[in-house]
């Protein structure tokens, strides 16, 4: 349990500026609405992607156990 009175600080994922992680920061983990919208735009433009390894279903048929 964290008993210190100082709020936790994190780096904004977009601009790397240090920001406070608390319920008072409605944009967390971002420092501002601007940084939050930049990140959302990156997802919308498909700049961020989750890698997928495609397999041919005939190469590795499922087990019949």
PDB file of N, CA, C and O in Angstrom:
ATOM      1  N   UNK A   1       0.834  -1.182   0.000  1.00  0.00           N
ATOM      2  CA  UNK A   1       0.000   0.000   0.000  1.00  0.00           C
ATOM      3  C   UNK A   1       0.876   1.241   0.000  1.00  0.00           C
ATOM      4  O   UNK A   1       1.843   1.319   0.758  1.00  0.00           O
ATOM      5  N   UNK A   2       0.550   2.197  -0.832  1.00  0.00           N
ATOM      6  CA  UNK A   2       1.331   3.429  -0.929  1.00  0.00           C
ATOM      7  C   UNK A   2       0.816   4.421   0.106  1.00  0.00           C
ATOM      8  O   UNK A   2      -0.317   4.893   0.009  1.00  0.00           O
ATOM      9  N   UNK A   3       1.636   4.735   1.085  1.00  0.00           N
ATOM     10  CA  UNK A   3       1.216   5.638   2.155  1.00  0.00           C
ATOM     11  C   UNK A   3       1.757   7.031   1.986  1.00  0.00           C
ATOM     12  O   UNK A   3       1.495   7.896   2.822  1.00  0.00           O
ATOM     13  N   UNK A   4       2.515   7.280   0.916  1.00  0.00           N
ATOM     14  CA  UNK A   4       3.055   8.621   0.716  1.00  0.00           C
ATOM     15  C   UNK A   4       1.940   9.570   0.289  1.00  0.00           C
ATOM     16  O   UNK A   4       0.960   9.155  -0.329  1.00  0.00           O
ATOM     17  N   UNK A   5       2.101  10.842   0.623  1.00  0.00           N
ATOM     18  CA  UNK A   5       1.070  11.822   0.312  1.00  0.00           C
ATOM     19  C   UNK A   5       1.247  12.441  -1.073  1.00  0.00           C
ATOM     20  O   UNK A   5       0.345  13.124  -1.559  1.00  0.00           O
ATOM     21  N   UNK A   6       2.384  12.217  -1.711  1.00  0.00           N
ATOM     22  CA  UNK A   6       2.597  12.800  -3.037  1.00  0.00           C
ATOM     23  C   UNK A   6       1.917  11.946  -4.104  1.00  0.00           C
ATOM     24  O   UNK A   6       1.988  10.718  -4.058  1.00  0.00           O
ATOM     25  N   UNK A   7       1.260  12.595  -5.061  1.00  0.00           N
ATOM     26  CA  UNK A   7       0.566  11.840  -6.109  1.00  0.00           C
ATOM     27  C   UNK A   7       1.549  11.172  -7.055  1.00  0.00           C
ATOM     28  O   UNK A   7       2.671  11.643  -7.243  1.00  0.00           O
ATOM     29  N   UNK A   8       1.115  10.076  -7.644  1.00  0.00           N
ATOM     30  CA  UNK A   8       1.947   9.346  -8.597  1.00  0.00           C
ATOM     31  C   UNK A   8       2.071  10.150  -9.881  1.00  0.00           C
ATOM     32  O   UNK A   8       1.089  10.707 -10.371  1.00  0.00           O
ATOM     33  N   UNK A   9       3.276  10.208 -10.420  1.00  0.00           N
ATOM     34  CA  UNK A   9       3.523  10.916 -11.674  1.00  0.00           C
ATOM     35  C   UNK A   9       3.920   9.914 -12.747  1.00  0.00           C
ATOM     36  O   UNK A   9       4.677   8.977 -12.495  1.00  0.00           O
ATOM     37  N   UNK A  10       3.397  10.128 -13.947  1.00  0.00           N
ATOM     38  CA  UNK A  10       3.702   9.273 -15.093  1.00  0.00           C
ATOM     39  C   UNK A  10       4.059  10.157 -16.278  1.00  0.00           C
ATOM     40  O   UNK A  10       3.755  11.350 -16.283  1.00  0.00           O
ATOM     41  N   UNK A  11       4.696   9.579 -17.271  1.00  0.00           N
ATOM     42  CA  UNK A  11       5.006  10.310 -18.505  1.00  0.00           C
ATOM     43  C   UNK A  11       3.838  10.176 -19.470  1.00  0.00           C
ATOM     44  O   UNK A  11       3.316   9.080 -19.672  1.00  0.00           O
ATOM     45  N   UNK A  12       3.434  11.269 -20.055  1.00  0.00           N
ATOM     46  CA  UNK A  12       2.378  11.258 -21.068  1.00  0.00           C
ATOM     47  C   UNK A  12       2.863  10.392 -22.238  1.00  0.00           C
ATOM     48  O   UNK A  12       3.972  10.601 -22.730  1.00  0.00           O
ATOM     49  N   UNK A  13       2.057   9.426 -22.692  1.00  0.00           N
ATOM     50  CA  UNK A  13       2.484   8.571 -23.802  1.00  0.00           C
ATOM     51  C   UNK A  13       2.750   9.334 -25.101  1.00  0.00           C
ATOM     52  O   UNK A  13       3.506   8.851 -25.943  1.00  0.00           O
ATOM     53  N   UNK A  14       2.156  10.496 -25.283  1.00  0.00           N
ATOM     54  CA  UNK A  14       2.306  11.247 -26.524  1.00  0.00           C
ATOM     55  C   UNK A  14       3.493  12.196 -26.485  1.00  0.00           C
ATOM     56  O   UNK A  14       4.373  12.121 -27.343  1.00  0.00           O
ATOM     57  N   UNK A  15       3.529  13.093 -25.497  1.00  0.00           N
ATOM     58  CA  UNK A  15       4.565  14.134 -25.486  1.00  0.00           C
ATOM     59  C   UNK A  15       5.663  13.888 -24.449  1.00  0.00           C
ATOM     60  O   UNK A  15       6.657  14.613 -24.409  1.00  0.00           O
ATOM     61  N   UNK A  16       5.484  12.873 -23.621  1.00  0.00           N
ATOM     62  CA  UNK A  16       6.458  12.478 -22.582  1.00  0.00           C
ATOM     63  C   UNK A  16       6.549  13.463 -21.413  1.00  0.00           C
ATOM     64  O   UNK A  16       7.407  13.313 -20.543  1.00  0.00           O
ATOM     65  N   UNK A  17       5.670  14.467 -21.389  1.00  0.00           N
ATOM     66  CA  UNK A  17       5.634  15.426 -20.280  1.00  0.00           C
ATOM     67  C   UNK A  17       5.156  14.700 -19.018  1.00  0.00           C
ATOM     68  O   UNK A  17       4.261  13.859 -19.087  1.00  0.00           O
ATOM     69  N   UNK A  18       5.749  15.024 -17.875  1.00  0.00           N
ATOM     70  CA  UNK A  18       5.341  14.403 -16.630  1.00  0.00           C
ATOM     71  C   UNK A  18       3.965  14.925 -16.222  1.00  0.00           C
ATOM     72  O   UNK A  18       3.727  16.133 -16.228  1.00  0.00           O
ATOM     73  N   UNK A  19       3.064  14.015 -15.869  1.00  0.00           N
ATOM     74  CA  UNK A  19       1.709  14.389 -15.479  1.00  0.00           C
ATOM     75  C   UNK A  19       1.285  13.561 -14.269  1.00  0.00           C
ATOM     76  O   UNK A  19       1.840  12.493 -14.010  1.00  0.00           O
ATOM     77  N   UNK A  20       0.313  14.056 -13.545  1.00  0.00           N
ATOM     78  CA  UNK A  20      -0.143  13.386 -12.322  1.00  0.00           C
ATOM     79  C   UNK A  20      -1.216  12.362 -12.683  1.00  0.00           C
ATOM     80  O   UNK A  20      -2.138  12.639 -13.449  1.00  0.00           O
ATOM     81  N   UNK A  21      -1.064  11.173 -12.106  1.00  0.00           N
ATOM     82  CA  UNK A  21      -2.035  10.102 -12.292  1.00  0.00           C
ATOM     83  C   UNK A  21      -2.996  10.162 -11.104  1.00  0.00           C
ATOM     84  O   UNK A  21      -2.673   9.707 -10.007  1.00  0.00           O
ATOM     85  N   UNK A  22      -4.165  10.722 -11.338  1.00  0.00           N
ATOM     86  CA  UNK A  22      -5.169  10.803 -10.281  1.00  0.00           C
ATOM     87  C   UNK A  22      -6.539  10.977 -10.924  1.00  0.00           C
ATOM     88  O   UNK A  22      -6.629  11.339 -12.097  1.00  0.00           O
ATOM     89  N   UNK A  23      -7.593  10.725 -10.177  1.00  0.00           N
ATOM     90  CA  UNK A  23      -8.946  10.927 -10.711  1.00  0.00           C
ATOM     91  C   UNK A  23      -9.209  12.371 -11.139  1.00  0.00           C
ATOM     92  O   UNK A  23     -10.103  12.628 -11.945  1.00  0.00           O
ATOM     93  N   UNK A  24      -8.432  13.311 -10.601  1.00  0.00           N
ATOM     94  CA  UNK A  24      -8.590  14.713 -10.983  1.00  0.00           C
ATOM     95  C   UNK A  24      -8.123  14.988 -12.408  1.00  0.00           C
ATOM     96  O   UNK A  24      -8.561  15.959 -13.027  1.00  0.00           O
ATOM     97  N   UNK A  25      -7.243  14.147 -12.931  1.00  0.00           N
ATOM     98  CA  UNK A  25      -6.752  14.299 -14.307  1.00  0.00           C
ATOM     99  C   UNK A  25      -7.659  13.466 -15.213  1.00  0.00           C
ATOM    100  O   UNK A  25      -7.464  12.259 -15.356  1.00  0.00           O
ATOM    101  N   UNK A  26      -8.641  14.111 -15.818  1.00  0.00           N
ATOM    102  CA  UNK A  26      -9.620  13.365 -16.621  1.00  0.00           C
ATOM    103  C   UNK A  26      -9.049  12.829 -17.921  1.00  0.00           C
ATOM    104  O   UNK A  26      -9.709  12.049 -18.606  1.00  0.00           O
ATOM    105  N   UNK A  27      -7.832  13.231 -18.275  1.00  0.00           N
ATOM    106  CA  UNK A  27      -7.210  12.761 -19.515  1.00  0.00           C
ATOM    107  C   UNK A  27      -6.175  11.670 -19.270  1.00  0.00           C
ATOM    108  O   UNK A  27      -5.542  11.207 -20.218  1.00  0.00           O
ATOM    109  N   UNK A  28      -5.989  11.254 -18.032  1.00  0.00           N
ATOM    110  CA  UNK A  28      -4.933  10.294 -17.723  1.00  0.00           C
ATOM    111  C   UNK A  28      -5.024   9.063 -18.602  1.00  0.00           C
ATOM    112  O   UNK A  28      -6.138   8.610 -18.865  1.00  0.00           O
ATOM    113  N   UNK A  29      -3.963   8.512 -19.060  1.00  0.00           N
ATOM    114  CA  UNK A  29      -2.565   8.787 -18.732  1.00  0.00           C
ATOM    115  C   UNK A  29      -1.972   9.946 -19.512  1.00  0.00           C
ATOM    116  O   UNK A  29      -0.777  10.217 -19.398  1.00  0.00           O
ATOM    117  N   UNK A  30      -2.788  10.637 -20.303  1.00  0.00           N
ATOM    118  CA  UNK A  30      -2.293  11.768 -21.088  1.00  0.00           C
ATOM    119  C   UNK A  30      -2.285  13.035 -20.242  1.00  0.00           C
ATOM    120  O   UNK A  30      -2.966  13.114 -19.220  1.00  0.00           O
ATOM    121  N   UNK A  31      -1.516  14.017 -20.673  1.00  0.00           N
ATOM    122  CA  UNK A  31      -1.427  15.270 -19.920  1.00  0.00           C
ATOM    123  C   UNK A  31      -2.529  16.243 -20.307  1.00  0.00           C
ATOM    124  O   UNK A  31      -2.834  17.162 -19.547  1.00  0.00           O
ATOM    125  N   UNK A  32      -3.134  16.056 -21.481  1.00  0.00           N
ATOM    126  CA  UNK A  32      -4.134  17.012 -21.960  1.00  0.00           C
ATOM    127  C   UNK A  32      -5.056  16.342 -22.978  1.00  0.00           C
ATOM    128  O   UNK A  32      -4.793  15.236 -23.449  1.00  0.00           O
ATOM    129  N   UNK A  33      -6.132  17.036 -23.300  1.00  0.00           N
ATOM    130  CA  UNK A  33      -7.041  16.536 -24.325  1.00  0.00           C
ATOM    131  C   UNK A  33      -6.336  16.464 -25.677  1.00  0.00           C
ATOM    132  O   UNK A  33      -6.593  15.556 -26.467  1.00  0.00           O
ATOM    133  N   UNK A  34      -5.451  17.417 -25.941  1.00  0.00           N
ATOM    134  CA  UNK A  34      -4.701  17.429 -27.203  1.00  0.00           C
ATOM    135  C   UNK A  34      -3.913  16.135 -27.387  1.00  0.00           C
ATOM    136  O   UNK A  34      -3.985  15.502 -28.440  1.00  0.00           O
ATOM    137  N   UNK A  35      -3.161  15.747 -26.359  1.00  0.00           N
ATOM    138  CA  UNK A  35      -2.361  14.520 -26.454  1.00  0.00           C
ATOM    139  C   UNK A  35      -3.254  13.289 -26.581  1.00  0.00           C
ATOM    140  O   UNK A  35      -2.919  12.348 -27.301  1.00  0.00           O
ATOM    141  N   UNK A  36      -4.383  13.296 -25.889  1.00  0.00           N
ATOM    142  CA  UNK A  36      -5.326  12.179 -25.973  1.00  0.00           C
ATOM    143  C   UNK A  36      -5.865  12.048 -27.403  1.00  0.00           C
ATOM    144  O   UNK A  36      -5.979  10.938 -27.924  1.00  0.00           O
ATOM    145  N   UNK A  37      -6.197  13.179 -28.036  1.00  0.00           N
ATOM    146  CA  UNK A  37      -6.745  13.161 -29.389  1.00  0.00           C
ATOM    147  C   UNK A  37      -5.681  12.789 -30.423  1.00  0.00           C
ATOM    148  O   UNK A  37      -5.993  12.134 -31.417  1.00  0.00           O
ATOM    149  N   UNK A  38      -4.449  13.191 -30.204  1.00  0.00           N
ATOM    150  CA  UNK A  38      -3.355  12.779 -31.099  1.00  0.00           C
ATOM    151  C   UNK A  38      -3.235  11.261 -31.081  1.00  0.00           C
ATOM    152  O   UNK A  38      -3.102  10.635 -32.132  1.00  0.00           O
ATOM    153  N   UNK A  39      -3.281  10.669 -29.897  1.00  0.00           N
ATOM    154  CA  UNK A  39      -3.179   9.213 -29.762  1.00  0.00           C
ATOM    155  C   UNK A  39      -4.366   8.529 -30.438  1.00  0.00           C
ATOM    156  O   UNK A  39      -4.189   7.536 -31.143  1.00  0.00           O
ATOM    157  N   UNK A  40      -5.563   9.051 -30.228  1.00  0.00           N
ATOM    158  CA  UNK A  40      -6.744   8.480 -30.864  1.00  0.00           C
ATOM    159  C   UNK A  40      -6.617   8.542 -32.387  1.00  0.00           C
ATOM    160  O   UNK A  40      -6.989   7.599 -33.085  1.00  0.00           O
ATOM    161  N   UNK A  41      -6.093   9.649 -32.891  1.00  0.00           N
ATOM    162  CA  UNK A  41      -5.882   9.782 -34.328  1.00  0.00           C
ATOM    163  C   UNK A  41      -4.899   8.761 -34.870  1.00  0.00           C
ATOM    164  O   UNK A  41      -5.064   8.268 -35.986  1.00  0.00           O
ATOM    165  N   UNK A  42      -3.874   8.440 -34.085  1.00  0.00           N
ATOM    166  CA  UNK A  42      -2.907   7.419 -34.514  1.00  0.00           C
ATOM    167  C   UNK A  42      -3.588   6.061 -34.663  1.00  0.00           C
ATOM    168  O   UNK A  42      -3.303   5.315 -35.600  1.00  0.00           O
ATOM    169  N   UNK A  43      -4.495   5.744 -33.725  1.00  0.00           N
ATOM    170  CA  UNK A  43      -5.238   4.481 -33.830  1.00  0.00           C
ATOM    171  C   UNK A  43      -6.179   4.515 -35.037  1.00  0.00           C
ATOM    172  O   UNK A  43      -6.285   3.530 -35.768  1.00  0.00           O
ATOM    173  N   UNK A  44      -6.860   5.645 -35.247  1.00  0.00           N
ATOM    174  CA  UNK A  44      -7.807   5.762 -36.354  1.00  0.00           C
ATOM    175  C   UNK A  44      -7.109   5.665 -37.715  1.00  0.00           C
ATOM    176  O   UNK A  44      -7.677   5.136 -38.670  1.00  0.00           O
ATOM    177  N   UNK A  45      -5.879   6.178 -37.801  1.00  0.00           N
ATOM    178  CA  UNK A  45      -5.105   6.096 -39.048  1.00  0.00           C
ATOM    179  C   UNK A  45      -4.398   4.765 -39.216  1.00  0.00           C
ATOM    180  O   UNK A  45      -3.688   4.550 -40.199  1.00  0.00           O
ATOM    181  N   UNK A  46      -4.591   3.874 -38.260  1.00  0.00           N
ATOM    182  CA  UNK A  46      -3.954   2.555 -38.236  1.00  0.00           C
ATOM    183  C   UNK A  46      -2.432   2.650 -38.167  1.00  0.00           C
ATOM    184  O   UNK A  46      -1.725   1.779 -38.675  1.00  0.00           O
ATOM    185  N   UNK A  47      -1.930   3.718 -37.531  1.00  0.00           N
ATOM    186  CA  UNK A  47      -0.488   3.821 -37.298  1.00  0.00           C
ATOM    187  C   UNK A  47      -0.051   2.830 -36.228  1.00  0.00           C
ATOM    188  O   UNK A  47       1.079   2.341 -36.242  1.00  0.00           O
ATOM    189  N   UNK A  48      -0.952   2.542 -35.308  1.00  0.00           N
ATOM    190  CA  UNK A  48      -0.705   1.523 -34.286  1.00  0.00           C
ATOM    191  C   UNK A  48      -1.417   0.260 -34.744  1.00  0.00           C
ATOM    192  O   UNK A  48      -2.579   0.300 -35.149  1.00  0.00           O
ATOM    193  N   UNK A  49      -0.717  -0.844 -34.676  1.00  0.00           N
ATOM    194  CA  UNK A  49      -1.319  -2.108 -35.083  1.00  0.00           C
ATOM    195  C   UNK A  49      -0.891  -3.213 -34.137  1.00  0.00           C
ATOM    196  O   UNK A  49       0.228  -3.217 -33.622  1.00  0.00           O
ATOM    197  N   UNK A  50      -1.784  -4.129 -33.923  1.00  0.00           N
ATOM    198  CA  UNK A  50      -1.470  -5.318 -33.151  1.00  0.00           C
ATOM    199  C   UNK A  50      -1.001  -6.367 -34.155  1.00  0.00           C
ATOM    200  O   UNK A  50      -1.734  -6.700 -35.087  1.00  0.00           O
ATOM    201  N   UNK A  51       0.219  -6.892 -33.974  1.00  0.00           N
ATOM    202  CA  UNK A  51       0.728  -7.854 -34.958  1.00  0.00           C
ATOM    203  C   UNK A  51      -0.098  -9.147 -34.971  1.00  0.00           C
ATOM    204  O   UNK A  51      -0.531  -9.644 -33.931  1.00  0.00           O
ATOM    205  N   UNK A  52      -0.296  -9.665 -36.169  1.00  0.00           N
ATOM    206  CA  UNK A  52      -1.055 -10.894 -36.351  1.00  0.00           C
ATOM    207  C   UNK A  52      -0.190 -11.861 -37.138  1.00  0.00           C
ATOM    208  O   UNK A  52       0.407 -11.496 -38.151  1.00  0.00           O
ATOM    209  N   UNK A  53      -0.128 -13.087 -36.668  1.00  0.00           N
ATOM    210  CA  UNK A  53       0.579 -14.138 -37.388  1.00  0.00           C
ATOM    211  C   UNK A  53      -0.488 -15.017 -38.024  1.00  0.00           C
ATOM    212  O   UNK A  53      -1.226 -15.724 -37.337  1.00  0.00           O
ATOM    213  N   UNK A  54      -0.554 -14.957 -39.336  1.00  0.00           N
ATOM    214  CA  UNK A  54      -1.565 -15.730 -40.049  1.00  0.00           C
ATOM    215  C   UNK A  54      -1.025 -17.122 -40.346  1.00  0.00           C
ATOM    216  O   UNK A  54       0.128 -17.294 -40.741  1.00  0.00           O
ATOM    217  N   UNK A  55      -1.888 -18.105 -40.146  1.00  0.00           N
ATOM    218  CA  UNK A  55      -1.530 -19.488 -40.447  1.00  0.00           C
ATOM    219  C   UNK A  55      -2.545 -20.050 -41.422  1.00  0.00           C
ATOM    220  O   UNK A  55      -3.734 -19.739 -41.357  1.00  0.00           O
ATOM    221  N   UNK A  56      -2.063 -20.868 -42.310  1.00  0.00           N
ATOM    222  CA  UNK A  56      -2.958 -21.561 -43.215  1.00  0.00           C
ATOM    223  C   UNK A  56      -3.594 -22.701 -42.425  1.00  0.00           C
ATOM    224  O   UNK A  56      -2.886 -23.520 -41.838  1.00  0.00           O
ATOM    225  N   UNK A  57      -4.917 -22.758 -42.407  1.00  0.00           N
ATOM    226  CA  UNK A  57      -5.599 -23.766 -41.602  1.00  0.00           C
ATOM    227  C   UNK A  57      -5.257 -25.189 -42.046  1.00  0.00           C
ATOM    228  O   UNK A  57      -5.431 -26.128 -41.270  1.00  0.00           O
ATOM    229  N   UNK A  58      -4.779 -25.366 -43.266  1.00  0.00           N
ATOM    230  CA  UNK A  58      -4.445 -26.700 -43.745  1.00  0.00           C
ATOM    231  C   UNK A  58      -3.039 -27.126 -43.330  1.00  0.00           C
ATOM    232  O   UNK A  58      -2.716 -28.314 -43.359  1.00  0.00           O
ATOM    233  N   UNK A  59      -2.198 -26.157 -42.942  1.00  0.00           N
ATOM    234  CA  UNK A  59      -0.844 -26.509 -42.472  1.00  0.00           C
ATOM    235  C   UNK A  59      -0.891 -27.158 -41.096  1.00  0.00           C
ATOM    236  O   UNK A  59      -0.136 -28.092 -40.824  1.00  0.00           O
ATOM    237  N   UNK A  60      -1.757 -26.680 -40.241  1.00  0.00           N
ATOM    238  CA  UNK A  60      -1.864 -27.183 -38.865  1.00  0.00           C
ATOM    239  C   UNK A  60      -3.339 -27.434 -38.542  1.00  0.00           C
ATOM    240  O   UNK A  60      -3.978 -26.608 -37.889  1.00  0.00           O
ATOM    241  N   UNK A  61      -3.879 -28.559 -38.991  1.00  0.00           N
ATOM    242  CA  UNK A  61      -5.296 -28.817 -38.703  1.00  0.00           C
ATOM    243  C   UNK A  61      -5.507 -28.983 -37.201  1.00  0.00           C
ATOM    244  O   UNK A  61      -4.608 -29.456 -36.507  1.00  0.00           O
ATOM    245  N   UNK A  62      -6.672 -28.606 -36.688  1.00  0.00           N
ATOM    246  CA  UNK A  62      -6.942 -28.740 -35.251  1.00  0.00           C
ATOM    247  C   UNK A  62      -6.967 -30.203 -34.832  1.00  0.00           C
ATOM    248  O   UNK A  62      -7.320 -31.088 -35.611  1.00  0.00           O
ATOM    249  N   UNK A  63      -6.592 -30.426 -33.612  1.00  0.00           N
ATOM    250  CA  UNK A  63      -6.577 -31.775 -33.048  1.00  0.00           C
ATOM    251  C   UNK A  63      -8.005 -32.243 -32.820  1.00  0.00           C
ATOM    252  O   UNK A  63      -8.871 -31.447 -32.458  1.00  0.00           O
ATOM    253  N   UNK A  64      -8.251 -33.519 -33.029  1.00  0.00           N
ATOM    254  CA  UNK A  64      -9.591 -34.075 -32.847  1.00  0.00           C
ATOM    255  C   UNK A  64      -9.728 -34.796 -31.519  1.00  0.00           C
ATOM    256  O   UNK A  64     -10.501 -35.749 -31.422  1.00  0.00           O
ATOM    257  N   UNK A  65      -9.015 -34.378 -30.510  1.00  0.00           N
ATOM    258  CA  UNK A  65      -9.086 -35.045 -29.196  1.00  0.00           C
ATOM    259  C   UNK A  65     -10.241 -34.589 -28.398  1.00  0.00           C
ATOM    260  O   UNK A  65     -10.438 -35.053 -27.275  1.00  0.00           O
TER     261      UNK A  65
END
